[in-house]
Amino acid sequence: MAENSHISWTDHTFNAWWGCVEVSPACTFCYAKRDDARWHSGNPHWGKDGPRRFWNDGSQKAINHWNEPLKWNAKAEKEGVRKRVFCMSMGDIFELLPGDHPQRKEMEIERHRAFKLMEKTPWLYWLMLTKRPENWRLTPELWQFGYWPSNVLFGMTVEDHKRAMERLQWLRVIPAPCTFLSCEPLFDSIQDDVAMYPDRISWLITGGESGPKARPNNPDHYRELRDWAVYHNIPFHFKQWGEWREPLPGEEYNTLKGRAGNPPAYLIDNSGHVHCTREVAGRDAIPVIRVGRQVAGRELDGRTWDEFPGHYKCE
């Protein structure tokens, strides 16, 4: 758990467990897997056979872990301002372990423990973000049949056209009153995909990848989602450029990898493919330069897009 999270679209983070297994391209350079390996190098919690880390041993540390959201809720109620909680930042609440995994039943118990905690904390907006929307029926039966808590938002990661085709269809089935998309990183144009669901998307988040192996994305794909969201009056949140951003006006760069001097740049063609030279990428290719997450910042076309769904959007 973490109070006062550094993630721009949430206030806190909470994890029912640590650990996961990669399922799509957005997972390739997973920050959670990287952090877990750094903090628990001797006992990593990733992979289909890896043990998950739970807080259910009855220790004071475990008790404090599960009580912390209750404190956040009490504080939010006292202040009269609801807070957002990202669940889960170090795993996926809808992960379903294989039947022969020794912790499968344990995960089911902790998952429903988390759902009950959400019901007990109405002053917290719980942001459940998953890459497994097909497993949404792991929620309590009452949620599935018309009693989904209004403070629980269902979100899914959609990083490219293929994943959009696979995942967005579940928006028509999931009964959550408030749903959102996290398109970070964003490898393809998915404007045509999201255009089919303007009535089922309550919030749209996008941004670039960070970390030493971050992959550059086409900035126009961010703009497509922004313009679509603005047109449909859907809150839009640009989390970050990440490691890569567009050159600023007059900023010099080069397109030869490894060359000293100006920031190194790649060129991205209209299909989102990355190239080193304009001769290969085409004359209309867009340059992106690697300057680092802190320097790149969060402004898109001169504005910080920091929009959130209001409570009226979710009820």
RODO-2510 file (C-alpha; in nm, 4 decimals, decimal comma):
residues 315
     n   res          X          Y          Z
     1     m     0,0000     0,0000     0,0000
     2     a     0,1027     0,3599    -0,0397
     3     e    -0,0520     0,6786     0,0861
     4     n     0,0006     0,9894    -0,1275
     5     s     0,0918     0,8005    -0,4431
     6     h     0,3179     0,9557    -0,7079
     7     i     0,0865     0,8226    -0,9815
     8     s    -0,0926     1,1292    -1,1158
     9     w    -0,4371     0,9695    -1,1467
    10     t    -0,4665     0,8287    -0,7944
    11     d    -0,4215     0,9396    -0,4351
    12     h    -0,3333     0,6036    -0,2805
    13     t    -0,2443     0,2499    -0,3878
    14     f    -0,3508    -0,0750    -0,2260
    15     n    -0,2587    -0,4360    -0,3025
    16     a    -0,4372    -0,7490    -0,1878
    17     w    -0,1219    -0,9325    -0,2955
    18     w     0,1960    -0,8837    -0,4958
    19     g     0,2701    -1,0797    -0,8097
    20     c     0,1347    -1,1455    -1,1569
    21     v     0,2126    -1,3028    -1,4939
    22     e     0,2553    -1,1143    -1,8219
    23     v    -0,0335    -1,1364    -2,0691
    24     s     0,0282    -0,8741    -2,3401
    25     p     0,2842    -0,6261    -2,4857
    26     a     0,2128    -0,3624    -2,2209
    27     c     0,3545    -0,6085    -1,9651
    28     t     0,6940    -0,6454    -2,1333
    29     f     0,8760    -0,3904    -1,9168
    30     c     0,6383    -0,3989    -1,6197
    31     y     0,7474    -0,1553    -1,3468
    32     a     0,5850    -0,3730    -1,0798
    33     k     0,7821    -0,6793    -1,1833
    34     r     1,0985    -0,4688    -1,1906
    35     d     1,0312    -0,3259    -0,8446
    36     d     0,9436    -0,6656    -0,7036
    37     a     1,2694    -0,8111    -0,8354
    38     r     1,4628    -0,5249    -0,6771
    39     w     1,2955    -0,5521    -0,3375
    40     h     1,2585    -0,9307    -0,3254
    41     s     1,5389    -1,0594    -0,5433
    42     g     1,5629    -1,3825    -0,3486
    43     n     1,1903    -1,4595    -0,3722
    44     p     1,0281    -1,2900    -0,6731
    45     h     0,6501    -1,3083    -0,6959
    46     w     0,6138    -1,3089    -1,0744
    47     g     0,5346    -1,5826    -1,3256
    48     k     0,2730    -1,8568    -1,3468
    49     d     0,4570    -2,0719    -1,0949
    50     g     0,5838    -1,7961    -0,8670
    51     p     0,4371    -1,7534    -0,5182
    52     r     0,2205    -1,4485    -0,4574
    53     r     0,2839    -1,2299    -0,1545
    54     f    -0,0205    -1,1980     0,0726
    55     w    -0,0911    -1,0090     0,3946
    56     n    -0,2924    -1,2742     0,5759
    57     d    -0,0618    -1,4240     0,8373
    58     g    -0,2259    -1,2488     1,1325
    59     s     0,0812    -1,0378     1,2048
    60     q     0,0495    -0,6761     1,3114
    61     k     0,2000    -0,5743     0,9777
    62     a    -0,0717    -0,7633     0,7910
    63     i    -0,3451    -0,6180     1,0127
    64     n    -0,2140    -0,2666     0,9559
    65     h    -0,2018    -0,3282     0,5820
    66     w    -0,5724    -0,4103     0,5598
    67     n    -0,6731    -0,1378     0,8085
    68     e    -0,5007     0,1425     0,6199
    69     p    -0,7851     0,1989     0,3661
    70     l    -1,0288     0,2250     0,6582
    71     k    -0,8183     0,5135     0,7896
    72     w    -0,8107     0,6765     0,4457
    73     n    -1,1881     0,6450     0,4278
    74     a    -1,2402     0,8016     0,7715
    75     k    -1,0092     1,0888     0,6843
    76     a    -1,1811     1,1469     0,3482
    77     e    -1,5236     1,1483     0,5159
    78     k    -1,4056     1,3970     0,7754
    79     e    -1,2655     1,6248     0,5041
    80     g    -1,5685     1,5757     0,2815
    81     v    -1,3494     1,4907    -0,0178
    82     r    -1,3429     1,1444    -0,1739
    83     k    -1,0011     0,9950    -0,2489
    84     r    -0,8945     0,7596    -0,5284
    85     v    -0,7272     0,4241    -0,4577
    86     f    -0,5497     0,2293    -0,7317
    87     c    -0,6150    -0,1423    -0,6825
    88     m    -0,3793    -0,3099    -0,7623
    89     s    -0,0499    -0,1410    -0,8442
    90     m     0,1562    -0,4585    -0,7932
    91     g    -0,0674    -0,7201    -0,9518
    92     d    -0,4088    -0,7759    -1,1107
    93     i    -0,7199    -0,8250    -0,8974
    94     f    -0,8695    -1,0400    -1,1748
    95     e    -0,5766    -1,2757    -1,2139
    96     l    -0,6931    -1,6363    -1,1919
    97     l    -0,4199    -1,8780    -1,0921
    98     p    -0,4086    -2,2226    -1,2571
    99     g    -0,6087    -2,4927    -1,0848
   100     d    -0,2961    -2,6719    -0,9648
   101     h    -0,1366    -2,3586    -0,8175
   102     p    -0,1064    -2,4021    -0,4394
   103     q    -0,2254    -2,0456    -0,3757
   104     r    -0,5342    -2,0465    -0,6003
   105     k    -0,7818    -2,0760    -0,3115
   106     e    -0,5839    -1,8298    -0,1032
   107     m    -0,6067    -1,5745    -0,3840
   108     e    -0,9839    -1,6219    -0,4087
   109     i    -1,0198    -1,5515    -0,0376
   110     e    -0,8023    -1,2382    -0,0495
   111     r    -0,9774    -1,1102    -0,3621
   112     h    -1,3176    -1,1205    -0,1914
   113     r    -1,1636    -0,9703     0,1198
   114     a    -1,0631    -0,6763    -0,1005
   115     f    -1,4154    -0,6495    -0,2471
   116     k    -1,5656    -0,6350     0,1031
   117     l    -1,3148    -0,3651     0,1952
   118     m    -1,4328    -0,1614    -0,1034
   119     e    -1,7918    -0,1907     0,0146
   120     k    -1,6906    -0,0688     0,3623
   121     t    -1,5151     0,2438     0,2316
   122     p    -1,7692     0,4528     0,0350
   123     w    -1,5519     0,7655     0,0643
   124     l    -1,2847     0,5999    -0,1496
   125     y    -1,3035     0,5624    -0,5256
   126     w    -1,1526     0,2197    -0,5934
   127     l    -0,9848     0,2071    -0,9346
   128     m    -0,9683    -0,1598    -1,0368
   129     l    -0,7404    -0,1741    -1,3394
   130     t    -0,7010    -0,5051    -1,5212
   131     k    -0,5709    -0,6679    -1,8369
   132     r    -0,8154    -0,9520    -1,7783
   133     p    -1,1654    -0,8024    -1,8164
   134     e    -1,2977    -1,1434    -1,9225
   135     n    -1,2622    -1,2461    -1,5560
   136     w    -1,4964    -0,9760    -1,4275
   137     r    -1,7338    -1,2406    -1,2918
   138     l    -1,4863    -1,3011    -1,0110
   139     t    -1,6669    -1,0085    -0,8440
   140     p    -1,9392    -1,0778    -0,5838
   141     e    -2,2693    -1,2045    -0,7247
   142     l    -2,4595    -0,9042    -0,5933
   143     w    -2,2311    -0,6762    -0,7958
   144     q    -2,3072    -0,8748    -1,1077
   145     f    -2,6827    -0,8438    -1,0689
   146     g    -2,7445    -0,4743    -1,0262
   147     y    -2,5759    -0,3889    -0,6952
   148     w    -2,2315    -0,2791    -0,8129
   149     p    -2,0996    -0,0180    -0,5646
   150     s    -2,0870     0,3282    -0,7202
   151     n    -1,7446     0,3922    -0,5642
   152     v    -1,5838     0,0973    -0,7506
   153     l    -1,4605     0,1840    -1,1007
   154     f    -1,3769    -0,0920    -1,3477
   155     g    -1,0790    -0,0109    -1,5702
   156     m    -0,8918    -0,2007    -1,8371
   157     t    -0,5541    -0,1505    -2,0013
   158     v    -0,5756    -0,1160    -2,3798
   159     e    -0,2386    -0,0651    -2,5485
   160     d    -0,3030    -0,1493    -2,9144
   161     h    -0,5683    -0,2442    -3,1704
   162     k    -0,5484    -0,6162    -3,0984
   163     r    -0,6001    -0,5703    -2,7259
   164     a    -0,8777    -0,3183    -2,7957
   165     m    -1,0598    -0,5770    -3,0056
   166     e    -1,0203    -0,8380    -2,7323
   167     r    -1,1002    -0,6282    -2,4261
   168     l    -1,3346    -0,3420    -2,5124
   169     q    -1,6198    -0,5788    -2,5984
   170     w    -1,6540    -0,6501    -2,2265
   171     l    -1,7699    -0,2927    -2,1702
   172     r    -2,1092    -0,4032    -2,3040
   173     v    -2,1352    -0,6763    -2,0405
   174     i    -1,9723    -0,5467    -1,7222
   175     p    -2,2420    -0,3774    -1,5077
   176     a    -2,0077    -0,1303    -1,3355
   177     p    -2,1678     0,2162    -1,3554
   178     c    -1,8278     0,3807    -1,4032
   179     t    -1,5635     0,2332    -1,6379
   180     f    -1,2313     0,3707    -1,7561
   181     l    -0,9432     0,2946    -1,9912
   182     s    -0,5702     0,3169    -1,9300
   183     c    -0,3987     0,3398    -2,2695
   184     e    -0,0431     0,3488    -2,1413
   185     p     0,1746     0,2681    -2,3215
   186     l    -0,0071     0,3185    -2,6522
   187     f     0,1443     0,1320    -2,9459
   188     d    -0,1338     0,1709    -3,2059
   189     s    -0,4128     0,4030    -3,3020
   190     i    -0,7229     0,2801    -3,1203
   191     q    -0,9472     0,5754    -3,2020
   192     d    -1,1798     0,3657    -3,4161
   193     d    -1,2031     0,1035    -3,1431
   194     v    -1,2999     0,3355    -2,8593
   195     a    -1,5391     0,5204    -3,0918
   196     m    -1,7778     0,2263    -3,0568
   197     y    -1,8193     0,2812    -2,6809
   198     p    -1,8757     0,6516    -2,6035
   199     d    -2,1593     0,5631    -2,3651
   200     r    -1,9505     0,3086    -2,1702
   201     i    -1,6265     0,4978    -2,1114
   202     s    -1,6393     0,7331    -1,8116
   203     w    -1,2718     0,8281    -1,8077
   204     l    -0,9757     0,7952    -2,0433
   205     i    -0,6101     0,7861    -1,9352
   206     t    -0,3128     0,7697    -2,1695
   207     g     0,0593     0,8359    -2,1698
   208     g     0,4030     0,7034    -2,2539
   209     e     0,6259     0,4401    -2,1057
   210     s     0,9002     0,5140    -1,8526
   211     g     1,2028     0,3156    -1,7431
   212     p     1,5367     0,2228    -1,9011
   213     k     1,3786     0,0157    -2,1799
   214     a     1,0854     0,2443    -2,2551
   215     r     0,9469     0,2217    -2,6068
   216     p     0,8572     0,5401    -2,7986
   217     n     0,4943     0,5949    -2,8968
   218     n     0,3352     0,8053    -3,1706
   219     p     0,2215     1,1355    -3,0123
   220     d    -0,0660     1,1645    -3,2593
   221     h    -0,2239     0,8568    -3,1048
   222     y    -0,2480     1,0475    -2,7757
   223     r    -0,4087     1,3388    -2,9568
   224     e    -0,6637     1,1161    -3,1253
   225     l    -0,7861     0,9909    -2,7892
   226     r    -0,7825     1,3395    -2,6391
   227     d    -0,9850     1,4873    -2,9229
   228     w    -1,2317     1,2001    -2,9123
   229     a    -1,2728     1,2346    -2,5353
   230     v    -1,3195     1,6113    -2,5547
   231     y    -1,5816     1,5713    -2,8295
   232     h    -1,7790     1,3247    -2,6155
   233     n    -1,7300     1,5201    -2,2908
   234     i    -1,5316     1,2342    -2,1368
   235     p    -1,2657     1,3312    -1,8774
   236     f    -0,9178     1,2925    -2,0272
   237     h    -0,5983     1,2409    -1,8279
   238     f    -0,2545     1,2582    -1,9877
   239     k    -0,0377     1,0900    -1,7273
   240     q     0,3046     1,1558    -1,8791
   241     w     0,5168     1,1583    -2,1897
   242     g     0,7434     0,9048    -2,0276
   243     e     1,1012     0,8744    -2,1492
   244     w     1,0156     1,0039    -2,4972
   245     r     0,8427     1,3211    -2,6170
   246     e     0,8144     1,5358    -2,9255
   247     p     1,0926     1,7900    -2,9828
   248     l     1,0003     2,1392    -2,8730
   249     p     0,9966     2,4132    -3,1397
   250     g     1,3552     2,4847    -3,2394
   251     e     1,4955     2,1965    -3,0379
   252     e     1,7767     2,0186    -3,2174
   253     y     1,8072     1,6420    -3,2284
   254     n     1,9624     1,3687    -3,4371
   255     t     1,8233     1,0450    -3,5773
   256     l     2,1365     0,8335    -3,5592
   257     k     2,1389     0,6043    -3,2607
   258     g     2,4503     0,6411    -3,0487
   259     r     2,5640     0,9680    -3,1980
   260     a     2,6953     1,2187    -2,9437
   261     g     2,5563     1,5689    -2,9083
   262     n     2,1868     1,6467    -2,9345
   263     p     1,9213     1,4169    -2,7839
   264     p     1,8836     1,0924    -2,9787
   265     a     1,5602     1,0659    -3,1740
   266     y     1,3588     0,8018    -3,3505
   267     l     1,1013     0,8520    -3,6215
   268     i     0,7539     0,7037    -3,5970
   269     d     0,5531     0,6497    -3,9150
   270     n     0,1749     0,6658    -3,9446
   271     s     0,1445     0,2989    -3,8519
   272     g     0,3327     0,3503    -3,5266
   273     h     0,6472     0,1693    -3,6409
   274     v     0,9792     0,3040    -3,5161
   275     h     1,2645     0,3857    -3,7562
   276     c     1,6014     0,5591    -3,7401
   277     t     1,5988     0,7482    -4,0702
   278     r     1,3404     0,9482    -4,2590
   279     e     1,4281     0,7635    -4,5768
   280     v     1,2863     0,4483    -4,4208
   281     a     1,0120     0,6028    -4,2126
   282     g     0,8742     0,8356    -4,4804
   283     r     0,8628     1,2116    -4,5087
   284     d     0,5562     1,2407    -4,2822
   285     a     0,7177     1,0536    -3,9939
   286     i     0,7056     1,2125    -3,6496
   287     p     1,0281     1,2505    -3,4480
   288     v     1,0379     1,1666    -3,0766
   289     i     1,3410     1,2284    -2,8605
   290     r     1,4570     1,0608    -2,5431
   291     v     1,4958     1,3194    -2,2666
   292     g     1,3804     1,1246    -1,9605
   293     r     1,0500     1,1260    -1,7737
   294     q     1,1230     1,4224    -1,5492
   295     v     1,2292     1,6483    -1,8366
   296     a     0,9539     1,5288    -2,0688
   297     g     0,6821     1,6256    -1,8219
   298     r     0,3068     1,5962    -1,8687
   299     e     0,2039     1,8784    -2,0997
   300     l     0,0338     1,7855    -2,4241
   301     d     0,0062     2,0769    -2,6675
   302     g     0,0749     2,3299    -2,3951
   303     r    -0,1730     2,1972    -2,1409
   304     t    -0,1677     1,9568    -1,8485
   305     w    -0,4686     1,7307    -1,8969
   306     d    -0,5602     1,6425    -1,5390
   307     e    -0,9260     1,5542    -1,5699
   308     f    -1,1100     1,3064    -1,3477
   309     p    -1,4630     1,1666    -1,3525
   310     g    -1,6889     1,3494    -1,1100
   311     h    -1,9047     1,1485    -0,8726
   312     y    -2,2111     1,2200    -1,0876
   313     k    -2,0416     1,0275    -1,3698
   314     c    -2,0398     0,7077    -1,1674
   315     e    -2,3932     0,6869    -1,0299
***
